[in-house]
Amino acid sequence: MTTRRTALKGLASASLFVPGLAHAATGDPVAVTRHGRVRGLREDGVLAFRGVRYGADTASRRFARAAPAAPWTGIADAIRYGASAAQTGVDGPGSEDCLFLNVWTPALDAGRRPVMVYLHGGAHSHGSGSDPLYDGANLVRRGDVVVVTLNHRLGALGYGYLARLGGPAESGNVGNLDIVLALQWVRDSIAAFGGDPGRVMLFGQSGGGAKVVTLMAMAEARPLFHSAATMSGQHVTAAGPQHATQRAAAWMAKAGARDFAELARMPVERMVAAMAMTDPIEGRGEISFTSTLDHAVLTRHPFYPGAPREAAHIPLIVGNTHDETGYWLEKSLKAGDTTWDNLPARLGQQIVKDVDPVWLIGEYRKLYPDRSPGQILLAASTAARSWPGHLIQAEERAKIGAPTWMYQLDFSSPEAGGMLGAFHTLDIGLVFANSQNPKARTGASPEARQLAGQMADAFIRLARAGNPNGGDLPHWPQYDLDRRATMIFDRAVRVENDPRRAERLLLSVAPYIKPGG
């Protein structure tokens, strides 16, 4: 059967906003945005608008604050996702014309529903808002909310700090300024989609969660959202301007640009290719571009020297998964080839806390004498790499009495007999109530579906009322330093005080320094 979706599949994403292009069937939903009218689709009781332009093509404003979308006449089709940001990897090559967002809503009415705006992961260099796991339809059906996902500039084009190399002062944070522009679009247009601009929740996973807490530290962003959640977004500090300048200079050299003027004229393909270089400071992995302490757009670190008091009024969920590093260790864990002899070297490659791997292994063997080398690798690397940043965020918020709730996902993926545990990204499909999608990797069991409903409903309640409590959840206390109450999302949902306390105390011997800063 031929549908509008298949009939228009061949249209280029950039063409979707040419005035007068749309030729939709009568009855498709049409909404009025701040820039013009857009036509979406009806999908199983949900209205979906994909590829709505919120900003102009950034090619003419490389490394600078983006311009809002130019107004258009007629009705623009919003029936397919817009281009992702220019990037390396599986979501590349992308485009500089990437400032698009997507909206799912129950109705185009005056419902003034809570709005849930999601920021995708992929560090600050990869990903897009069009991943199937981020489809907002199930959240809409469960909670009578409006869901928004978006694309913004990434990598060097979004976070390359060029202010001391001849570039714009804001260059190290234009990816975040794109998000601010999208939130301004939400403020001005979301009421036409049945949403409430006075109840906007910002949530994100991994790099998206890091952007959430960074935006909480940005004066320009804070008034645009009213509650927040960070899922495995363990940023405590942004990149310092000196390291950020070193990385930008190394990237320019790799791309073959002798100065900023030459860089500004360079084909984007060359710039993207250079972003695959090894990080010049860490000496491993792809070059890191992230939010930058530039003393203008971002005037302080997200959680140093503490949580920003200016954001203390914003209710925040801080979440992590029990076995974060299972995501990166998947190949070796499945191979089962970790031994006591090669464990120190493997662990040393994973941890960011500067402790002796041999000492750490010895202490973990005392804590967990029955665990195998691979299981020790998974536990110790998570505790000395991913977990500490989440603890710091919750602790610093608790010190200023800011409303904060912490969760830990213990629900193990069924893959490989459960040996990967509850790894990084596993909470995405649950929070979106999309556990039935194979990409969720949670399995489609009744237990997974039930847990997805519980997690999704908690996030919906935060968006609606600023508090995740209610429904069939046990009472979820706010995080404080006396009890350290944490919601454990597992087959049996429960609250534990100070989970993994022995590991927390063990690793407190060394400070946490986020890589890429």
C-alpha positions as CSV (number, residue, x, y, z in Angstrom):
1,M,0.0,0.0,0.0
2,T,1.4,3.4,-1.0
3,T,1.3,6.0,1.8
4,R,2.3,9.6,2.0
5,R,5.5,8.5,3.8
6,T,6.6,6.2,1.0
7,A,5.4,8.6,-1.8
8,L,7.6,11.4,-0.4
9,K,10.5,9.3,0.7
10,G,12.8,10.5,-2.0
11,L,12.5,14.2,-1.1
12,A,15.7,15.7,0.2
13,S,15.4,16.9,3.8
14,A,16.4,20.4,2.9
15,S,13.5,20.7,0.5
16,L,10.9,20.1,3.1
17,F,10.7,23.8,4.0
18,V,10.5,25.4,0.5
19,P,7.3,27.5,0.7
20,G,4.4,25.9,-1.2
21,L,6.1,22.5,-1.6
22,A,3.7,20.5,0.6
23,H,1.0,18.6,-1.1
24,A,-0.5,16.6,1.8
25,A,-3.8,14.7,1.9
26,T,-6.7,16.5,3.4
27,G,-6.9,15.8,7.2
28,D,-3.2,15.8,8.0
29,P,-2.5,17.9,11.0
30,V,-1.2,21.5,10.4
31,A,0.4,23.5,13.2
32,V,1.5,27.2,13.2
33,T,5.1,27.7,14.4
34,R,6.9,31.0,15.0
35,H,8.3,30.8,11.5
36,G,5.4,29.3,9.5
37,R,2.9,26.5,9.1
38,V,4.0,22.8,9.1
39,R,2.1,19.7,8.2
40,G,2.7,16.4,10.0
41,L,1.2,12.9,10.1
42,R,-1.3,11.0,12.2
43,E,0.2,7.8,13.5
44,D,-1.9,5.5,15.7
45,G,-3.5,8.3,17.6
46,V,-0.4,10.5,17.9
47,L,0.4,13.5,15.8
48,A,4.0,13.4,14.6
49,F,6.0,16.4,13.1
50,R,9.5,15.4,11.9
51,G,12.1,17.7,10.6
52,V,10.7,21.0,11.7
53,R,13.2,23.7,11.1
54,Y,14.1,25.9,14.1
55,G,17.3,27.5,12.8
56,A,18.8,28.6,9.6
57,D,21.6,26.7,7.7
58,T,24.7,27.1,9.8
59,A,27.2,26.9,6.8
60,S,27.3,30.7,6.5
61,R,27.7,31.1,10.3
62,R,30.3,28.5,11.0
63,F,31.5,28.5,14.6
64,A,29.1,31.4,15.4
65,R,25.7,31.7,17.0
66,A,23.1,30.4,14.6
67,A,20.3,32.5,13.1
68,P,16.7,31.5,13.6
69,A,14.9,30.0,10.7
70,A,13.7,32.4,8.1
71,P,9.9,32.7,7.9
72,W,8.2,30.8,5.1
73,T,4.8,31.1,3.3
74,G,2.6,28.2,2.5
75,I,2.7,25.0,4.4
76,A,6.0,23.0,4.9
77,D,5.9,19.3,5.1
78,A,7.2,17.9,8.4
79,I,6.9,14.2,7.6
80,R,10.5,13.0,7.8
81,Y,13.6,13.6,9.9
82,G,15.9,16.4,9.0
83,A,19.6,16.0,8.4
84,S,21.9,15.1,11.4
85,A,24.8,17.3,12.2
86,A,28.1,16.9,10.3
87,Q,30.0,14.2,12.1
88,T,32.1,11.1,11.8
89,G,30.8,7.6,12.4
90,V,27.5,5.8,11.7
91,D,25.4,9.0,11.9
92,G,27.6,10.8,9.4
93,P,28.4,12.5,7.2
94,G,25.5,14.7,8.1
95,S,25.2,18.4,7.2
96,E,25.8,21.9,8.4
97,D,22.1,22.5,7.7
98,C,21.0,20.4,10.7
99,L,18.9,22.6,13.0
100,F,15.7,20.6,12.9
101,L,13.5,19.2,15.7
102,N,10.7,16.7,16.0
103,V,7.4,16.9,17.9
104,W,5.0,14.2,19.1
105,T,1.7,15.4,20.6
106,P,-1.8,14.1,21.3
107,A,-3.6,17.1,19.7
108,L,-3.2,20.6,18.3
109,D,-5.4,22.2,21.0
110,A,-5.1,24.4,24.1
111,G,-4.3,21.5,26.3
112,R,-1.2,23.1,27.8
113,R,0.5,19.7,28.4
114,P,3.9,19.2,29.9
115,V,6.7,19.3,27.4
116,M,9.6,16.8,27.5
117,V,12.6,17.9,25.4
118,Y,15.3,15.2,24.9
119,L,18.9,15.8,24.1
120,H,20.6,12.8,22.4
121,G,23.8,11.1,23.5
122,G,27.0,10.4,21.5
123,A,29.4,12.5,23.7
124,H,29.4,15.9,22.0
125,S,30.4,14.6,18.6
126,H,27.9,12.0,17.4
127,G,24.2,11.2,17.2
128,S,20.9,12.8,16.3
129,G,17.4,13.2,17.6
130,S,16.0,10.8,15.0
131,D,17.1,7.5,16.6
132,P,14.1,5.1,16.8
133,L,14.7,4.7,20.5
134,Y,13.8,8.4,20.9
135,D,10.4,8.1,19.2
136,G,8.1,10.0,21.6
137,A,4.8,8.4,20.7
138,N,4.6,6.0,23.6
139,L,5.4,8.7,26.1
140,V,2.6,10.8,24.5
141,R,0.2,7.9,24.9
142,R,1.1,7.1,28.5
143,G,1.3,10.6,29.9
144,D,-0.7,13.0,27.7
145,V,2.6,15.0,27.2
146,V,4.3,16.7,24.2
147,V,7.7,15.2,23.3
148,V,10.5,17.1,21.4
149,T,13.8,15.7,20.1
150,L,16.3,17.8,18.2
151,N,19.6,18.0,16.3
152,H,22.3,20.6,16.9
153,R,25.9,21.1,15.8
154,L,28.4,18.6,17.1
155,G,32.2,18.0,17.3
156,A,34.5,20.8,16.2
157,L,31.6,22.6,14.4
158,G,29.6,22.7,17.7
159,Y,32.3,22.8,20.4
160,G,35.6,23.7,18.8
161,Y,37.0,26.6,20.8
162,L,38.5,29.0,18.3
163,A,38.3,32.3,20.2
164,R,42.1,32.5,20.6
165,L,42.7,31.3,17.1
166,G,40.9,34.0,15.3
167,G,37.4,32.6,15.6
168,P,34.2,33.8,17.3
169,A,34.2,34.2,21.0
170,E,31.2,31.8,21.4
171,S,32.7,29.0,19.2
172,G,33.3,26.6,22.1
173,N,29.6,26.4,22.9
174,V,27.6,27.0,19.8
175,G,26.2,23.5,20.0
176,N,24.7,24.5,23.3
177,L,23.5,27.8,21.9
178,D,21.7,25.8,19.2
179,I,19.9,24.0,22.0
180,V,19.0,27.4,23.5
181,L,17.6,28.4,20.1
182,A,15.5,25.2,20.0
183,L,14.2,25.9,23.6
184,Q,13.3,29.4,22.4
185,W,11.4,27.8,19.6
186,V,9.6,25.7,22.2
187,R,8.8,28.7,24.3
188,D,7.3,30.5,21.3
189,S,5.7,27.7,19.4
190,I,4.9,24.7,21.5
191,A,1.5,26.0,22.6
192,A,0.3,25.5,19.0
193,F,1.2,21.8,19.5
194,G,-0.9,21.5,22.7
195,G,2.1,22.1,25.0
196,D,2.7,24.3,28.0
197,P,5.8,26.6,27.6
198,G,5.7,27.0,31.3
199,R,6.3,23.3,32.0
200,V,9.3,22.3,30.0
201,M,11.4,19.3,31.1
202,L,14.9,18.9,29.7
203,F,16.3,15.3,29.8
204,G,19.2,13.6,28.1
205,Q,21.4,10.5,28.2
206,S,25.3,10.4,28.2
207,G,26.5,13.4,26.3
208,G,22.9,14.6,26.2
209,G,22.7,14.4,30.0
210,A,26.0,16.3,30.2
211,K,24.5,19.0,28.0
212,V,21.5,19.1,30.4
213,V,23.6,19.9,33.5
214,T,25.7,22.3,31.4
215,L,22.6,24.2,30.4
216,M,21.7,24.4,34.0
217,A,24.9,26.4,34.5
218,M,24.2,28.7,31.6
219,A,22.3,31.9,32.4
220,E,20.8,32.2,28.9
221,A,19.4,28.7,29.1
222,R,18.0,28.4,32.6
223,P,14.8,30.4,32.1
224,L,13.8,28.1,29.2
225,F,13.2,24.9,31.2
226,H,11.6,24.0,34.5
227,S,12.7,20.5,35.4
228,A,15.5,18.2,34.3
229,A,17.0,14.7,34.2
230,T,20.5,13.5,33.4
231,M,20.9,9.9,32.6
232,S,24.6,8.7,32.7
233,G,25.6,12.3,32.0
234,Q,28.5,12.3,34.4
235,H,30.0,15.8,33.6
236,V,31.2,17.7,36.6
237,T,33.5,20.1,34.7
238,A,33.6,21.5,31.2
239,A,36.7,21.8,29.1
240,G,39.1,24.5,30.2
241,P,39.9,27.2,27.6
242,Q,43.6,26.2,27.4
243,H,43.0,22.6,26.7
244,A,40.2,23.5,24.4
245,T,42.5,25.8,22.4
246,Q,45.1,23.1,22.2
247,R,42.6,20.6,20.7
248,A,41.2,23.2,18.3
249,A,44.7,24.0,17.1
250,A,45.6,20.4,16.6
251,W,42.4,19.8,14.7
252,M,43.0,22.8,12.4
253,A,46.4,21.5,11.6
254,K,45.1,18.0,10.9
255,A,42.5,19.6,8.5
256,G,45.2,21.6,6.8
257,A,44.0,25.1,7.8
258,R,46.8,27.6,8.3
259,D,44.5,30.1,9.9
260,F,40.9,30.7,10.8
261,A,40.1,32.4,7.6
262,E,41.2,29.3,5.7
263,L,39.2,27.1,8.0
264,A,36.1,29.1,7.5
265,R,36.2,28.5,3.8
266,M,37.2,24.9,3.9
267,P,34.9,22.1,2.6
268,V,33.0,20.6,5.5
269,E,34.1,17.1,4.4
270,R,37.7,17.9,5.2
271,M,36.8,19.3,8.6
272,V,34.8,16.2,9.4
273,A,37.6,13.9,8.3
274,A,40.0,15.6,10.6
275,M,37.6,15.1,13.6
276,A,38.5,11.4,13.4
277,M,42.1,12.2,14.7
278,T,43.4,10.9,18.0
279,D,42.9,13.2,21.0
280,P,46.1,15.2,21.3
281,I,45.9,15.5,25.1
282,E,44.5,12.1,26.1
283,G,46.6,10.3,23.5
284,R,43.7,7.9,22.8
285,G,40.3,7.9,21.3
286,E,38.8,10.4,18.9
287,I,39.6,14.0,19.6
288,S,37.3,15.4,22.3
289,F,35.2,18.5,21.8
290,T,32.9,19.4,24.6
291,S,31.3,22.4,26.3
292,T,34.0,25.0,27.1
293,L,34.5,27.3,30.0
294,D,34.8,30.4,27.8
295,H,33.9,33.0,30.5
296,A,31.1,34.4,28.3
297,V,28.5,31.8,27.2
298,L,29.6,29.4,30.0
299,T,31.0,31.3,33.0
300,R,31.3,28.3,35.4
301,H,31.7,24.6,35.4
302,P,28.5,22.5,35.8
303,F,29.4,21.2,39.3
304,Y,32.7,22.9,40.3
305,P,33.2,24.4,42.8
306,G,29.7,23.1,43.6
307,A,26.2,22.9,42.1
308,P,25.0,26.3,40.7
309,R,22.7,27.9,43.2
310,E,21.1,29.8,40.4
311,A,19.7,26.4,39.3
312,A,18.7,25.1,42.7
313,H,15.0,25.7,42.0
314,I,15.1,23.3,39.0
315,P,14.1,19.7,40.1
316,L,16.6,17.2,38.9
317,I,16.8,13.4,38.5
318,V,20.3,12.0,38.4
319,G,20.5,8.5,37.0
320,N,23.2,5.9,36.2
321,T,23.3,2.3,35.3
322,H,24.9,-0.4,37.6
323,D,27.3,-1.7,34.9
324,E,28.0,1.4,32.7
325,T,31.2,0.1,31.2
326,G,29.6,-3.1,29.9
327,Y,28.8,-1.0,26.9
328,W,32.5,-0.5,26.1
329,L,33.7,-3.9,27.4
330,E,31.1,-5.9,25.5
331,K,33.6,-7.6,23.1
332,S,36.0,-8.7,25.8
333,L,33.2,-9.8,28.2
334,K,31.6,-11.9,25.6
335,A,35.0,-13.4,24.6
336,G,35.6,-14.3,28.3
337,D,39.3,-13.9,27.8
338,T,40.0,-11.6,30.8
339,T,42.5,-13.3,33.2
340,W,44.1,-12.3,36.5
341,D,47.3,-11.7,34.5
342,N,45.8,-9.3,31.8
343,L,43.3,-7.7,34.1
344,P,45.6,-4.9,35.4
345,A,46.3,-3.7,31.9
346,R,42.7,-3.9,30.8
347,L,41.4,-2.1,33.9
348,G,44.1,0.6,33.6
349,Q,42.8,1.4,30.1
350,Q,39.3,2.0,31.4
351,I,39.5,3.9,34.7
352,V,39.8,7.7,35.0
353,K,40.5,7.8,38.8
354,D,44.2,7.8,39.1
355,V,44.7,4.7,41.3
356,D,46.9,1.7,40.9
357,P,45.0,-1.0,39.1
358,V,46.8,-3.8,40.9
359,W,45.7,-2.2,44.3
360,L,42.2,-1.7,43.0
361,I,41.9,-5.3,41.9
362,G,43.1,-6.6,45.2
363,E,40.5,-4.5,47.1
364,Y,37.7,-5.7,44.8
365,R,38.7,-9.3,45.3
366,K,38.3,-8.7,49.0
367,L,34.9,-7.2,48.4
368,Y,33.8,-9.8,45.9
369,P,35.9,-13.0,46.4
370,D,33.6,-15.2,44.2
371,R,33.8,-12.9,41.1
372,S,35.7,-13.8,37.9
373,P,38.3,-11.5,36.4
374,G,35.8,-10.3,33.9
375,Q,33.3,-9.5,36.6
376,I,35.9,-7.6,38.6
377,L,36.8,-5.7,35.4
378,L,33.2,-4.7,34.9
379,A,32.5,-3.6,38.5
380,A,35.8,-1.8,39.1
381,S,35.9,0.0,35.8
382,T,32.3,1.3,36.3
383,A,33.1,2.6,39.8
384,A,36.4,4.2,38.8
385,R,35.2,5.7,35.5
386,S,31.5,6.4,35.1
387,W,29.8,6.3,38.5
388,P,31.8,9.1,40.4
389,G,30.5,12.0,38.3
390,H,26.9,11.0,39.1
391,L,27.6,10.9,42.8
392,I,29.3,14.3,42.7
393,Q,26.3,15.8,41.0
394,A,23.8,14.4,43.6
395,E,26.1,15.3,46.5
396,E,26.6,18.9,45.4
397,R,22.9,19.4,44.8
398,A,22.2,17.9,48.3
399,K,24.6,20.4,49.9
400,I,22.5,23.3,48.7
401,G,19.2,21.7,49.4
402,A,18.2,21.5,45.7
403,P,15.4,19.0,44.9
404,T,17.3,15.9,43.5
405,W,16.3,12.3,43.1
406,M,18.9,9.6,42.2
407,Y,18.3,6.3,40.5
408,Q,20.4,3.3,39.6
409,L,19.3,0.9,36.9
410,D,20.1,-2.7,38.0
411,F,17.9,-4.4,35.4
412,S,20.4,-6.5,33.3
413,S,20.1,-6.9,29.6
414,P,19.2,-10.5,28.7
415,E,21.9,-10.5,26.0
416,A,24.7,-13.0,26.4
417,G,23.1,-14.5,29.5
418,G,23.1,-11.2,31.3
419,M,26.9,-11.0,31.5
420,L,26.9,-7.4,30.3
421,G,24.7,-6.3,33.2
422,A,22.9,-3.0,33.1
423,F,25.2,-1.2,30.7
424,H,25.4,2.4,29.5
425,T,22.4,3.4,27.3
426,L,20.1,0.6,28.6
427,D,17.8,3.1,30.4
428,I,17.0,5.0,27.1
429,G,14.4,2.5,25.8
430,L,12.9,2.1,29.3
431,V,12.4,5.9,29.9
432,F,10.9,6.3,26.4
433,A,8.7,3.2,27.0
434,N,10.2,1.7,23.9
435,S,11.5,-1.5,25.4
436,Q,9.8,-3.4,22.5
437,N,12.3,-2.0,20.1
438,P,15.2,-4.4,19.5
439,K,17.6,-1.5,19.7
440,A,16.6,-1.0,23.4
441,R,18.4,-4.3,24.2
442,T,16.2,-4.8,27.3
443,G,14.3,-7.7,25.8
444,A,10.5,-7.5,25.3
445,S,9.6,-9.5,28.4
446,P,6.7,-8.6,30.6
447,E,9.2,-7.5,33.3
448,A,10.9,-5.2,30.8
449,R,7.6,-3.7,29.7
450,Q,6.6,-3.2,33.4
451,L,9.8,-1.5,34.3
452,A,9.7,0.7,31.2
453,G,6.2,1.9,32.3
454,Q,7.5,2.7,35.8
455,M,10.5,4.6,34.6
456,A,8.6,6.5,31.9
457,D,5.8,7.4,34.3
458,A,8.3,8.8,36.8
459,F,9.8,11.1,34.2
460,I,6.4,12.1,33.1
461,R,5.5,13.0,36.6
462,L,8.6,15.1,37.0
463,A,7.7,17.0,33.8
464,R,4.1,17.5,35.0
465,A,4.6,18.4,38.6
466,G,8.3,18.7,39.4
467,N,8.3,15.5,41.4
468,P,8.7,11.9,40.2
469,N,6.8,10.3,43.0
470,G,3.5,8.6,42.6
471,G,1.9,5.7,40.7
472,D,3.1,2.3,41.9
473,L,6.6,3.4,42.8
474,P,7.8,3.1,46.3
475,H,8.2,6.5,47.9
476,W,11.3,8.1,46.3
477,P,13.1,10.4,48.9
478,Q,15.1,13.3,47.8
479,Y,18.8,12.6,47.9
480,D,20.7,13.8,51.0
481,L,24.1,13.1,52.4
482,D,22.8,11.2,55.4
483,R,20.8,8.5,53.7
484,R,21.9,8.7,50.0
485,A,18.5,7.3,49.1
486,T,18.5,5.8,45.6
487,M,15.7,4.3,43.6
488,I,16.9,0.9,42.3
489,F,15.1,0.2,39.0
490,D,15.1,-3.6,38.6
491,R,12.7,-6.5,38.3
492,A,11.8,-5.6,41.9
493,V,11.8,-1.8,42.2
494,R,13.0,-0.6,45.6
495,V,14.8,2.2,47.4
496,E,18.3,1.5,48.9
497,N,20.3,3.9,51.0
498,D,23.9,4.3,49.9
499,P,24.0,1.4,47.4
500,R,27.6,0.1,46.7
501,R,28.8,2.0,49.8
502,A,32.0,0.0,50.1
503,E,32.9,0.8,46.6
504,R,32.1,4.5,47.0
505,L,34.4,4.7,50.1
506,L,37.1,2.7,48.4
507,L,37.3,5.0,45.4
508,S,37.0,8.2,47.5
509,V,40.8,8.0,47.9
510,A,41.3,9.8,44.5
511,P,39.6,12.7,42.8
512,Y,37.4,12.4,39.7
513,I,38.6,14.1,36.6
514,K,36.3,13.9,33.6
515,P,38.3,12.9,30.4
516,G,38.2,15.4,27.6
517,G,38.3,18.4,29.9
